[in-house]
């Protein structure tokens, strides 16, 4: 069982690193075009699938943060 726990921990570490990379890519300065935003959305969705069964709170937090980055930005428009 220790072997499986070690593998699980190693996978969580990889997910934390991967999530950090995708989070950096989610910056508006990096993903400017519609194609880049679509690619980001695919990456976030793939990350979410991989992170869904993780018990590591860092992985869960990154999953939540990444999912927030692909939500549409709402703008307040005032009319007179």
C-alpha positions as CSV (number, residue, x, y, z in Angstrom):
1,X,0.0,0.0,0.0
2,X,2.9,2.4,0.6
3,X,3.8,2.1,-3.0
4,X,0.3,3.3,-4.1
5,X,0.4,6.1,-1.6
6,X,3.8,7.2,-2.9
7,X,2.5,7.1,-6.5
8,X,-0.6,9.1,-5.5
9,X,1.6,11.7,-3.8
10,X,3.9,12.0,-6.8
11,X,0.8,12.5,-9.1
12,X,-0.4,15.2,-6.8
13,X,2.9,17.0,-7.0
14,X,2.8,16.8,-10.8
15,X,-0.7,18.2,-10.8
16,X,0.3,21.1,-8.6
17,X,3.2,21.9,-11.0
18,X,0.9,21.5,-14.1
19,X,-1.8,23.6,-12.5
20,X,0.7,26.4,-11.8
21,X,1.8,26.4,-15.4
22,X,-1.8,26.6,-16.7
23,X,-2.6,29.3,-14.2
24,X,0.3,31.4,-15.6
25,X,-1.0,30.8,-19.1
26,X,-4.4,32.1,-18.0
27,X,-3.1,35.6,-17.7
28,X,-4.7,38.1,-20.2
29,X,-1.2,39.2,-21.3
30,X,-0.4,35.6,-22.4
31,X,-3.7,34.4,-23.8
32,X,-4.8,37.3,-26.1
33,X,-6.5,35.7,-29.1
34,X,-9.7,33.7,-29.3
35,X,-7.8,30.6,-30.3
36,X,-5.5,30.9,-27.3
37,X,-8.5,31.3,-25.0
38,X,-10.1,28.1,-26.5
39,X,-6.8,26.3,-25.9
40,X,-6.7,27.5,-22.3
41,X,-10.3,26.3,-21.8
42,X,-9.4,22.9,-23.1
43,X,-6.4,22.8,-20.8
44,X,-8.4,23.8,-17.8
45,X,-11.1,21.2,-18.5
46,X,-8.4,18.5,-18.9
47,X,-6.8,19.6,-15.7
48,X,-10.2,19.5,-13.9
49,X,-10.7,15.9,-15.1
50,X,-7.3,14.8,-13.7
51,X,-7.7,16.7,-10.5
52,X,-11.3,15.6,-9.8
53,X,-10.3,12.6,-7.7
54,X,-7.3,14.2,-5.9
55,X,-7.5,14.6,-2.2
56,X,-4.7,17.1,-2.1
57,X,-6.1,20.5,-1.1
58,X,-3.5,22.3,-3.3
59,X,-4.8,20.5,-6.4
60,X,-8.4,21.3,-5.5
61,X,-7.6,24.9,-4.9
62,X,-5.8,25.2,-8.3
63,X,-8.7,23.5,-10.0
64,X,-11.1,26.1,-8.5
65,X,-8.8,29.0,-9.5
66,X,-8.4,27.7,-13.0
67,X,-12.1,27.2,-13.5
68,X,-12.7,30.8,-12.5
69,X,-10.3,32.0,-15.2
70,X,-12.4,30.6,-18.0
71,X,-15.7,32.0,-16.8
72,X,-16.9,34.8,-19.0
73,X,-16.0,38.2,-17.8
74,X,-19.1,40.3,-16.9
75,X,-19.0,44.0,-17.6
76,X,-21.3,46.6,-16.2
77,X,-22.7,48.8,-18.9
78,X,-24.5,51.9,-17.9
79,X,-26.8,53.7,-20.3
80,X,-28.4,57.1,-20.0
